[in-house]
Amino acid sequence: MNYRSDKYGNQISILGYGCMRFTQTAGIINMEKTESEIMEAYRLGVNYYDTAYIYPGSEAALGEILERNQIRDKVYIATKLPHYLIKSRESIDKYFDEQLKRLRTDHIDYYLMHMLTDVKTWDRMKGLGILEWLEEKKASGAIRQVGFSYHGNSDMFCQLIDAYDWDFCQVQYNYMDEHSQAGRTGVDYAAAKGIPIIIMEPLRGGKLVNRLPQEALDIFEKHDVKHTPAQWAFRWLWNQPQITCILSGMNSLEMVLDNVNTASTVTVGELREEDQEMLKRVVKAINSKMKVGCTGCSYCMPCPKKVDIPGTFAAYNRCYSEGKMAGFKDYLMCTALRKDSSAASNCIECGKCEQHCPQHIEIRKELKNARKQLETPIYKVARWILEKLY
């Protein structure tokens, strides 16, 4: 296993265990199977385990397994505060104490603000006393490091990076999302400030393995260096020294062994120019069903009405490359999970964005099309509920 340092010099396995996808039967976690997988990962050097308050049964299962095998103090636990459920300073303590009880521990190594959406949301938490609370917990040792997880565009991500003295951050990033979500712009920005970066969705929920078009599979097959699609996705990320740890929702021993093998053999800068070009052809093959030829360059931004134009088009395209539910989920996270909506319906057709688009996309027209596809009645209900929560 290879390791990289966090902000304070702790050695983190470059492969982290994502605990959102434990195998379940009838809604109940299969503890025997999950324990065998977690313990095999531990024996092979994985020391970072990521869960969250809202992952059903996950915190409790992880806590039980770590306690039974007496390895709590030999690994790092990362979990997340559901800030969207917080209404008062007292409720912060309520949720945190429940998490400690579930995890059977007296401290959290890496504590994240879960799905922090924008600076206004962070300001709301500051108004509830989160800064003083975090200072107290860090002083007592109950929380060792503080970070946030994020879904959204690079501009807001960079603003959040500057909003607090974060110890680390967690973003969705992979070779398909190089220019969407926080993207390379956000990753480089955080790294320049010395903030360790934890990666989620390195395989886009398995889509970069299980739902690749045949053309993309053929490109992998014909390449002179042989790796599986999953191995290429991980190696693309680990090739970048600014990436501290990649989370994988491993739910089979085969997956654990394969991912650990990759994490044990990868080196920074190993990808040749030919390998990078091959992956660009794969991206092109995956994007062949795109509805809008947006590259995510963000030259169209900022929008006067805060429309997340690249995020909207990325979600719209994903509806056609990976399925409507995948696109809908992306759009909901990128536009509705925030204090100020960045939905396509905010567009007033001023045309400012089109003046700067290198691809000469008819942005106003395509935003209307995206809105019809994505802003369904379900989206509107979900957005209304989220507005009440925030």
VEXDREN-2710 file (C-alpha; in Angstrom, 1 decimal):
% VEXDREN-2710
k/r/px/py/pz
1/MET/0.0/0.0/0.0
2/ASN/1.2/3.5/-0.8
3/TYR/0.6/6.4/1.6
4/ARG/0.5/10.1/1.3
5/SER/0.6/12.8/4.1
6/ASP/-2.2/14.8/5.4
7/LYS/-1.9/18.4/6.6
8/TYR/-0.1/17.4/9.8
9/GLY/2.1/14.6/8.4
10/ASN/-0.1/11.6/9.2
11/GLN/0.3/8.8/6.7
12/ILE/-3.0/8.1/4.9
13/SER/-3.5/5.1/2.6
14/ILE/-4.0/6.4/-0.9
15/LEU/-7.0/4.0/-1.1
16/GLY/-9.8/4.8/1.4
17/TYR/-12.8/2.6/2.2
18/GLY/-16.1/4.3/1.3
19/CYS/-18.7/3.0/3.7
20/MET/-21.9/4.0/1.8
21/ARG/-22.4/0.9/-0.2
22/PHE/-22.1/-2.0/2.3
23/THR/-24.0/-5.0/1.0
24/GLN/-27.6/-5.1/2.3
25/THR/-30.4/-7.7/2.3
26/ALA/-33.9/-6.3/2.8
27/GLY/-32.4/-3.1/4.0
28/ILE/-30.1/-4.7/6.6
29/ILE/-26.4/-4.7/6.3
30/ASN/-24.8/-8.1/5.9
31/MET/-22.4/-7.8/8.8
32/GLU/-20.4/-11.0/8.2
33/LYS/-19.7/-10.1/4.6
34/THR/-19.0/-6.5/5.4
35/GLU/-16.6/-7.4/8.2
36/SER/-14.6/-9.8/6.1
37/GLU/-14.2/-7.1/3.4
38/ILE/-13.2/-4.3/5.9
39/MET/-10.8/-6.5/7.7
40/GLU/-9.1/-7.7/4.5
41/ALA/-8.7/-4.1/3.5
42/TYR/-7.2/-3.3/6.9
43/ARG/-4.8/-6.3/6.7
44/LEU/-3.7/-5.0/3.3
45/GLY/-2.9/-1.5/4.6
46/VAL/-6.1/0.5/4.1
47/ASN/-6.3/2.9/7.1
48/TYR/-9.0/5.5/6.1
49/TYR/-12.7/4.7/6.5
50/ASP/-15.3/7.2/5.4
51/THR/-18.9/7.1/6.5
52/ALA/-21.7/9.6/7.2
53/TYR/-24.6/10.2/9.6
54/ILE/-27.2/9.7/6.8
55/TYR/-25.7/6.4/5.4
56/PRO/-28.3/3.9/6.7
57/GLY/-26.6/1.7/9.3
58/SER/-23.1/2.5/8.1
59/GLU/-21.7/4.3/11.2
60/ALA/-23.0/1.7/13.6
61/ALA/-21.7/-1.2/11.4
62/LEU/-18.3/0.4/11.1
63/GLY/-18.1/1.1/14.8
64/GLU/-19.1/-2.5/15.7
65/ILE/-16.5/-4.0/13.4
66/LEU/-13.7/-1.8/14.5
67/GLU/-14.4/-2.4/18.2
68/ARG/-14.8/-6.2/17.8
69/ASN/-11.5/-6.5/16.1
70/GLN/-9.8/-4.0/18.4
71/ILE/-8.5/-1.8/15.6
72/ARG/-10.2/1.5/16.3
73/ASP/-7.0/3.3/17.2
74/LYS/-5.1/1.8/14.3
75/VAL/-7.3/3.4/11.6
76/TYR/-8.7/6.8/10.8
77/ILE/-12.5/7.4/10.8
78/ALA/-14.0/10.1/8.7
79/THR/-17.7/10.9/9.1
80/LYS/-19.9/13.9/8.4
81/LEU/-22.2/16.4/10.2
82/PRO/-25.6/16.6/8.5
83/HIS/-25.6/20.4/8.7
84/TYR/-28.8/20.6/6.7
85/LEU/-30.6/19.1/9.7
86/ILE/-29.1/21.5/12.2
87/LYS/-31.4/24.2/13.6
88/SER/-29.5/25.2/16.8
89/ARG/-26.1/24.9/18.6
90/GLU/-27.7/22.2/20.8
91/SER/-28.6/20.1/17.8
92/ILE/-25.0/20.1/16.7
93/ASP/-24.1/18.3/20.0
94/LYS/-27.0/16.0/19.6
95/TYR/-26.0/14.7/16.2
96/PHE/-22.3/14.5/17.1
97/ASP/-22.9/12.6/20.4
98/GLU/-25.1/10.2/18.5
99/GLN/-22.3/9.6/16.0
100/LEU/-19.7/8.9/18.7
101/LYS/-22.1/6.4/20.2
102/ARG/-22.7/4.7/16.8
103/LEU/-19.0/4.6/16.0
104/ARG/-18.1/3.4/19.6
105/THR/-15.4/6.0/19.9
106/ASP/-14.5/9.1/21.8
107/HIS/-13.2/11.0/18.9
108/ILE/-13.5/11.5/15.1
109/ASP/-10.2/11.8/13.1
110/TYR/-11.6/13.6/10.1
111/TYR/-14.9/15.4/10.5
112/LEU/-16.7/16.9/7.5
113/MET/-19.5/19.3/6.9
114/HIS/-21.5/17.0/4.6
115/MET/-22.4/18.4/1.2
116/LEU/-21.5/21.9/2.0
117/THR/-23.1/23.8/-0.8
118/ASP/-22.1/27.5/-0.8
119/VAL/-20.7/30.2/1.4
120/LYS/-24.2/31.4/2.5
121/THR/-24.8/27.9/3.9
122/TRP/-21.5/28.1/5.8
123/ASP/-22.5/31.5/7.0
124/ARG/-25.7/30.1/8.4
125/MET/-23.8/27.5/10.3
126/LYS/-21.5/30.2/11.7
127/GLY/-24.5/32.0/12.9
128/LEU/-25.4/28.9/14.9
129/GLY/-22.0/28.8/16.5
130/ILE/-20.2/26.2/14.5
131/LEU/-16.9/28.0/14.7
132/GLU/-16.8/28.1/18.4
133/TRP/-18.1/24.5/18.6
134/LEU/-15.4/23.2/16.3
135/GLU/-12.7/25.1/18.2
136/GLU/-13.9/23.4/21.5
137/LYS/-14.0/19.9/19.9
138/LYS/-10.6/20.3/18.4
139/ALA/-9.1/21.6/21.7
140/SER/-10.6/18.6/23.6
141/GLY/-9.4/16.1/21.0
142/ALA/-13.0/15.0/20.2
143/ILE/-12.4/16.1/16.6
144/ARG/-8.9/16.0/15.1
145/GLN/-9.3/17.6/11.7
146/VAL/-12.2/19.5/10.0
147/GLY/-13.1/19.4/6.4
148/PHE/-16.1/19.5/4.0
149/SER/-17.5/17.5/1.2
150/TYR/-18.7/19.2/-1.9
151/HIS/-20.8/18.8/-5.1
152/GLY/-21.0/21.9/-7.3
153/ASN/-18.9/24.1/-9.6
154/SER/-15.3/25.1/-9.2
155/ASP/-16.0/28.8/-8.6
156/MET/-18.1/28.2/-5.4
157/PHE/-15.7/25.4/-4.3
158/CYS/-12.8/27.9/-4.4
159/GLN/-14.9/30.4/-2.4
160/LEU/-15.6/27.8/0.3
161/ILE/-11.9/26.8/0.4
162/ASP/-11.2/30.5/1.4
163/ALA/-14.1/30.7/3.9
164/TYR/-12.3/28.7/6.7
165/ASP/-9.0/27.3/7.7
166/TRP/-9.9/23.8/6.5
167/ASP/-7.7/20.8/7.3
168/PHE/-8.9/18.8/4.2
169/CYS/-11.7/18.6/1.6
170/GLN/-13.6/16.0/-0.3
171/VAL/-14.7/16.3/-3.9
172/GLN/-16.1/14.3/-6.8
173/TYR/-13.3/14.0/-9.4
174/ASN/-12.4/11.6/-12.1
175/TYR/-11.3/11.6/-15.7
176/MET/-14.9/12.4/-16.8
177/ASP/-15.3/15.2/-14.3
178/GLU/-12.0/16.9/-15.0
179/HIS/-13.8/20.1/-16.0
180/SER/-17.1/19.7/-14.1
181/GLN/-17.9/19.7/-10.4
182/ALA/-14.9/21.2/-8.5
183/GLY/-12.8/19.9/-11.3
184/ARG/-9.1/20.3/-11.9
185/THR/-9.5/24.0/-11.2
186/GLY/-10.7/23.3/-7.7
187/VAL/-8.3/20.5/-7.0
188/ASP/-5.3/22.7/-8.0
189/TYR/-6.7/25.6/-6.0
190/ALA/-7.0/23.5/-2.8
191/ALA/-3.6/21.9/-3.4
192/ALA/-1.9/25.3/-3.8
193/LYS/-3.2/26.2/-0.3
194/GLY/-1.8/23.0/1.1
195/ILE/-5.2/21.4/1.7
196/PRO/-5.3/17.6/1.3
197/ILE/-7.9/16.3/-1.1
198/ILE/-10.0/13.2/-0.7
199/ILE/-11.7/11.9/-3.8
200/MET/-15.2/10.5/-4.0
201/GLU/-16.9/8.9/-7.1
202/PRO/-13.6/8.0/-8.8
203/LEU/-15.6/5.6/-11.0
204/ARG/-18.8/7.7/-11.1
205/GLY/-20.7/5.2/-9.0
206/GLY/-19.4/2.3/-11.2
207/LYS/-20.4/4.0/-14.5
208/LEU/-16.8/4.1/-15.7
209/VAL/-16.7/0.4/-15.3
210/ASN/-20.1/-1.1/-15.9
211/ARG/-21.7/1.3/-18.4
212/LEU/-19.0/2.1/-20.8
213/PRO/-19.9/2.2/-24.5
214/GLN/-18.3/-0.5/-26.7
215/GLU/-16.2/2.1/-28.5
216/ALA/-14.6/3.1/-25.1
217/LEU/-14.0/-0.6/-24.3
218/ASP/-12.4/-1.1/-27.7
219/ILE/-10.0/1.8/-27.0
220/PHE/-8.9/0.3/-23.7
221/GLU/-8.5/-3.1/-25.4
222/LYS/-6.3/-1.8/-28.3
223/HIS/-4.0/0.3/-26.0
224/ASP/-0.5/-1.1/-25.7
225/VAL/-0.6/-0.9/-21.8
226/LYS/-3.1/-3.2/-20.3
227/HIS/-5.2/-2.2/-17.3
228/THR/-8.9/-2.7/-16.6
229/PRO/-11.2/0.4/-16.9
230/ALA/-11.3/0.7/-13.1
231/GLN/-7.5/0.5/-12.8
232/TRP/-7.1/3.2/-15.5
233/ALA/-9.6/5.5/-13.6
234/PHE/-7.7/5.1/-10.3
235/ARG/-4.3/5.5/-12.0
236/TRP/-5.4/8.7/-13.6
237/LEU/-6.2/10.1/-10.2
238/TRP/-3.1/8.7/-8.3
239/ASN/-0.9/10.1/-11.1
240/GLN/-1.6/13.5/-9.6
241/PRO/0.5/14.2/-6.5
242/GLN/-2.1/16.6/-5.1
243/ILE/-4.6/13.7/-4.5
244/THR/-4.2/12.4/-1.0
245/CYS/-6.7/9.6/-0.9
246/ILE/-9.3/8.0/-3.2
247/LEU/-12.5/6.5/-1.7
248/SER/-13.9/3.3/-3.1
249/GLY/-17.2/1.7/-2.0
250/MET/-15.7/-1.8/-2.0
251/ASN/-18.4/-4.5/-1.5
252/SER/-16.6/-7.6/-2.5
253/LEU/-13.2/-9.3/-1.6
254/GLU/-12.3/-9.3/-5.3
255/MET/-12.8/-5.5/-5.5
256/VAL/-10.7/-5.0/-2.3
257/LEU/-7.8/-7.1/-3.7
258/ASP/-7.9/-5.5/-7.1
259/ASN/-8.0/-1.9/-5.7
260/VAL/-5.3/-2.6/-3.1
261/ASN/-3.1/-4.1/-5.8
262/THR/-3.4/-1.0/-7.9
263/ALA/-2.8/1.3/-4.9
264/SER/0.3/-0.7/-4.1
265/THR/1.9/-0.4/-7.6
266/VAL/1.0/3.1/-8.8
267/THR/3.5/5.9/-8.9
268/VAL/3.1/9.7/-9.4
269/GLY/3.7/10.7/-13.0
270/GLU/3.6/7.2/-14.3
271/LEU/1.1/7.9/-17.1
272/ARG/2.7/8.6/-20.4
273/GLU/1.5/11.2/-22.9
274/GLU/0.1/8.2/-24.9
275/ASP/-1.9/7.1/-21.9
276/GLN/-3.4/10.5/-21.4
277/GLU/-4.3/10.8/-25.0
278/MET/-5.9/7.3/-24.9
279/LEU/-8.1/8.4/-21.9
280/LYS/-9.1/11.5/-23.8
281/ARG/-10.3/9.3/-26.6
282/VAL/-12.3/7.3/-24.1
283/VAL/-13.9/10.5/-22.8
284/LYS/-14.8/11.4/-26.3
285/ALA/-16.4/8.0/-26.9
286/ILE/-18.4/8.3/-23.7
287/ASN/-19.5/11.8/-24.7
288/SER/-20.6/10.7/-28.1
289/LYS/-24.2/10.8/-26.9
290/MET/-23.9/14.3/-25.5
291/LYS/-26.7/16.7/-26.2
292/VAL/-24.5/19.8/-25.7
293/GLY/-20.9/20.2/-26.7
294/CYS/-19.9/21.9/-23.4
295/THR/-16.3/21.3/-22.3
296/GLY/-16.8/22.8/-18.8
297/CYS/-14.3/25.6/-19.5
298/SER/-16.5/28.0/-17.5
299/TYR/-15.8/31.0/-19.8
300/CYS/-19.5/31.6/-19.7
301/MET/-19.4/32.2/-16.0
302/PRO/-20.3/33.9/-13.8
303/CYS/-23.9/34.2/-14.7
304/PRO/-25.7/37.4/-13.4
305/LYS/-28.5/35.1/-12.2
306/LYS/-26.2/32.5/-10.7
307/VAL/-27.2/29.8/-13.2
308/ASP/-24.6/27.0/-13.0
309/ILE/-24.3/26.7/-16.8
310/PRO/-21.5/24.1/-17.0
311/GLY/-23.0/22.0/-14.2
312/THR/-26.4/22.1/-15.9
313/PHE/-25.0/20.9/-19.2
314/ALA/-22.9/18.2/-17.5
315/ALA/-26.1/16.9/-15.8
316/TYR/-28.1/17.2/-19.1
317/ASN/-25.5/15.3/-21.0
318/ARG/-25.3/12.6/-18.3
319/CYS/-29.0/11.9/-18.8
320/TYR/-28.1/10.6/-22.2
321/SER/-24.8/9.0/-21.5
322/GLU/-25.6/7.3/-18.2
323/GLY/-29.4/7.5/-17.7
324/LYS/-32.0/10.0/-16.6
325/MET/-31.6/9.3/-12.9
326/ALA/-27.9/9.9/-13.0
327/GLY/-28.4/13.2/-14.6
328/PHE/-31.2/14.2/-12.3
329/LYS/-29.1/13.4/-9.2
330/ASP/-26.2/15.5/-10.5
331/TYR/-28.5/18.4/-11.3
332/LEU/-30.2/18.3/-7.9
333/MET/-26.9/18.4/-6.1
334/CYS/-25.4/21.1/-8.3
335/THR/-28.4/23.5/-8.4
336/ALA/-30.8/22.9/-5.5
337/LEU/-28.5/21.9/-2.5
338/ARG/-27.6/25.5/-1.8
339/LYS/-28.9/28.6/-0.2
340/ASP/-29.3/30.3/-3.6
341/SER/-30.5/28.1/-6.4
342/SER/-28.4/27.9/-9.5
343/ALA/-31.0/26.2/-11.6
344/ALA/-31.5/26.8/-15.4
345/SER/-34.9/28.3/-14.7
346/ASN/-33.1/31.3/-13.2
347/CYS/-32.0/32.3/-16.8
348/ILE/-33.4/35.6/-18.0
349/GLU/-31.9/35.1/-21.5
350/CYS/-29.6/38.1/-21.3
351/GLY/-27.1/36.4/-23.6
352/LYS/-24.0/37.5/-21.7
353/CYS/-22.8/33.9/-21.5
354/GLU/-22.9/33.3/-25.3
355/GLN/-20.5/36.2/-25.9
356/HIS/-17.7/34.3/-24.2
357/CYS/-18.4/30.6/-25.2
358/PRO/-15.4/29.2/-27.2
359/GLN/-17.7/26.4/-28.6
360/HIS/-20.3/29.0/-29.8
361/ILE/-23.1/27.0/-28.0
362/GLU/-26.5/28.5/-28.2
363/ILE/-26.6/28.5/-24.4
364/ARG/-30.0/30.2/-23.9
365/LYS/-31.6/27.7/-26.2
366/GLU/-29.9/24.7/-24.6
367/LEU/-30.7/25.8/-21.1
368/LYS/-34.3/25.7/-22.0
369/ASN/-33.9/22.2/-23.3
370/ALA/-32.1/21.2/-20.2
371/ARG/-34.7/22.7/-18.0
372/LYS/-37.5/20.7/-19.7
373/GLN/-35.5/17.5/-19.2
374/LEU/-34.3/18.1/-15.6
375/GLU/-36.7/20.4/-13.8
376/THR/-39.4/17.8/-13.4
377/PRO/-42.3/18.0/-10.9
378/ILE/-40.1/15.7/-8.6
379/TYR/-37.2/18.2/-8.9
380/LYS/-39.5/21.1/-8.0
381/VAL/-40.8/19.3/-4.9
382/ALA/-37.3/18.3/-3.9
383/ARG/-36.1/21.9/-4.3
384/TRP/-39.0/23.2/-2.3
385/ILE/-38.2/20.8/0.6
386/LEU/-34.5/21.6/0.4
387/GLU/-35.2/25.4/0.5
388/LYS/-37.1/24.8/3.8
389/LEU/-34.2/22.8/5.2
390/TYR/-31.7/25.4/4.4
END
